[in-house]
Amino acid sequence: MDVKRKQVQTENTTIAYTHIETNATSICFMFSGAGYTYDKPLLYYATMVMLEKNIDVVHIHYSFKDILKHPIDVVNERMLEVIHPVMEQVLTDQSYKDILFLGKSLGTIPISLAFMQDNTYKNAKMILFTPLLRYDSIYAAIKNSYHQGLLVIGNHDNHFDAQKVEELTDTTLHIEVIEKGDHSLHVEHVRTKASITALSKVMDLLNKLV
């Protein structure tokens, strides 16, 4: 395994990313949350699952101040300005047979609004941790998706909507609701064992998917 910290230079900025290589034929592009970084439990252990399954991983390191104050289409555009150059460089430097996308919260925006809509990635698996379902455009994009994948959300998450989640069970995604899970999928109220059990369940589902 080779962990490389890299950069890509665009006209306006320098974008940092980490490419974890295992000489694999598959790659997972991961997109973190606004404050939920790659060293937090869901993304840390999701990375471990990918590596155990011989899937290379790319962590894109971005930071957006108060980005969700903007309209969701603007948020998507700004994120893609960071994501696309990294993907282009990675996929130019190395050929991969299969692509997976995994996002947490903020990171589910470009997955749902861009990559799920792009026929280039029609065979890609989509993993959505705590997607922002209160945005109708994100919900609609996921509802109309035909991808294989996994969506996990807690029913104590402020983006949880029981009716929307129920309707999403008609998609090709596996939908998993964590009982009393919050936006970090911690089980309220400060229930350590239950939170670890929930995390383990999510990783088991991810392992089966990939």
Backbone hydrogen bonds, N-H to C=O, Kabsch-Sander energy under -0.5 kcal/mol:
donor,donor_aa,acceptor,acceptor_aa,energy
2,D,21,E,-2.8
4,K,2,D,-0.7
4,K,19,H,-2.5
6,K,4,K,-0.6
6,K,17,Y,-3.3
8,V,15,I,-2.2
10,T,8,V,-0.5
10,T,13,T,-3.1
15,I,8,V,-2.8
16,A,14,T,-0.5
16,A,61,H,-0.6
17,Y,6,K,-2.4
18,T,59,H,-2.6
19,H,4,K,-3.1
20,I,18,T,-0.6
20,I,57,V,-3.3
21,E,2,D,-3.1
21,E,19,H,-0.7
27,I,98,D,-2.0
28,C,56,D,-2.7
29,F,27,I,-0.5
29,F,100,L,-2.6
30,M,28,C,-0.6
30,M,58,V,-2.9
31,F,102,L,-2.5
33,G,36,Y,-2.2
37,T,35,G,-1.0
40,K,37,T,-1.9
44,Y,40,K,-3.0
45,Y,41,P,-2.6
46,A,42,L,-1.5
47,T,43,L,-2.0
48,M,44,Y,-1.6
49,V,45,Y,-2.4
50,M,46,A,-2.2
51,L,47,T,-2.3
52,E,48,M,-2.5
53,K,49,V,-1.7
54,N,51,L,-1.6
55,I,50,M,-2.1
56,D,26,S,-2.3
57,V,20,I,-1.9
58,V,28,C,-2.5
59,H,18,T,-2.5
60,I,30,M,-1.4
60,I,58,V,-0.6
61,H,16,A,-2.3
61,H,59,H,-0.6
62,Y,60,I,-0.9
66,D,64,F,-0.5
67,I,64,F,-0.7
69,K,66,D,-1.6
70,H,67,I,-1.9
74,V,71,P,-0.7
75,V,71,P,-2.1
76,N,72,I,-2.3
77,E,73,D,-2.0
78,R,74,V,-2.5
79,M,75,V,-2.3
80,L,76,N,-2.4
81,E,77,E,-1.5
82,V,78,R,-0.6
82,V,79,M,-1.1
83,I,79,M,-2.6
84,H,80,L,-2.4
86,V,82,V,-0.9
87,M,83,I,-2.5
88,E,84,H,-2.7
89,Q,85,P,-2.0
90,V,86,V,-2.8
91,L,87,M,-2.8
92,T,88,E,-1.2
93,D,89,Q,-2.2
94,Q,90,V,-1.7
97,K,25,T,-2.8
98,D,25,T,-1.7
100,L,27,I,-2.6
101,F,125,K,-2.5
102,L,29,F,-2.4
103,G,127,I,-2.4
104,K,31,F,-2.1
105,S,129,F,-2.8
107,G,104,K,-2.4
108,T,105,S,-2.2
109,I,106,L,-1.7
111,I,107,G,-0.6
112,S,108,T,-2.5
113,L,109,I,-2.9
114,A,110,P,-1.5
115,F,110,P,-2.2
116,M,111,I,-2.4
117,Q,114,A,-0.8
118,D,114,A,-0.6
118,D,115,F,-0.5
119,N,117,Q,-0.6
121,Y,118,D,-2.0
122,K,119,N,-1.5
124,A,121,Y,-1.4
125,K,99,I,-1.1
126,M,148,Q,-2.0
127,I,101,F,-2.8
128,L,126,M,-0.5
128,L,150,L,-3.3
129,F,103,G,-2.9
129,F,127,I,-0.6
130,T,128,L,-0.6
130,T,152,V,-3.5
133,L,131,P,-1.9
135,Y,132,L,-1.7
136,D,134,R,-0.7
138,I,135,Y,-0.5
139,Y,135,Y,-2.2
140,A,136,D,-2.9
141,A,137,S,-2.0
142,I,138,I,-2.2
143,K,139,Y,-2.8
144,N,140,A,-1.9
145,S,142,I,-1.5
149,G,172,T,-0.7
150,L,126,M,-2.1
151,L,174,H,-3.0
152,V,128,L,-2.6
153,I,176,E,-2.1
155,N,178,I,-1.9
156,H,181,G,-2.3
157,D,154,G,-1.4
160,F,157,D,-2.0
165,V,161,D,-2.8
166,E,162,A,-2.3
167,E,163,Q,-2.1
168,L,164,K,-1.7
169,T,165,V,-0.6
169,T,166,E,-1.0
170,D,167,E,-1.4
171,T,168,L,-1.8
172,T,145,S,-0.5
174,H,149,G,-2.5
175,I,173,L,-0.6
176,E,151,L,-2.9
176,E,174,H,-0.5
178,I,153,I,-2.1
178,I,176,E,-0.5
179,E,177,V,-0.7
181,G,178,I,-2.2
182,D,186,H,-2.3
185,L,182,D,-1.8
188,E,180,K,-2.6
188,E,186,H,-0.6
191,R,187,V,-2.0
192,T,190,V,-0.9
195,S,191,R,-2.2
196,I,192,T,-2.4
197,T,193,K,-2.3
198,A,194,A,-2.2
199,L,195,S,-2.3
200,S,196,I,-2.4
201,K,197,T,-2.1
202,V,198,A,-2.3
203,M,199,L,-2.2
204,D,200,S,-2.1
205,L,201,K,-2.2
206,L,202,V,-2.4
207,N,203,M,-2.6
208,K,204,D,-1.9
209,L,205,L,-1.8
210,V,206,L,-2.3
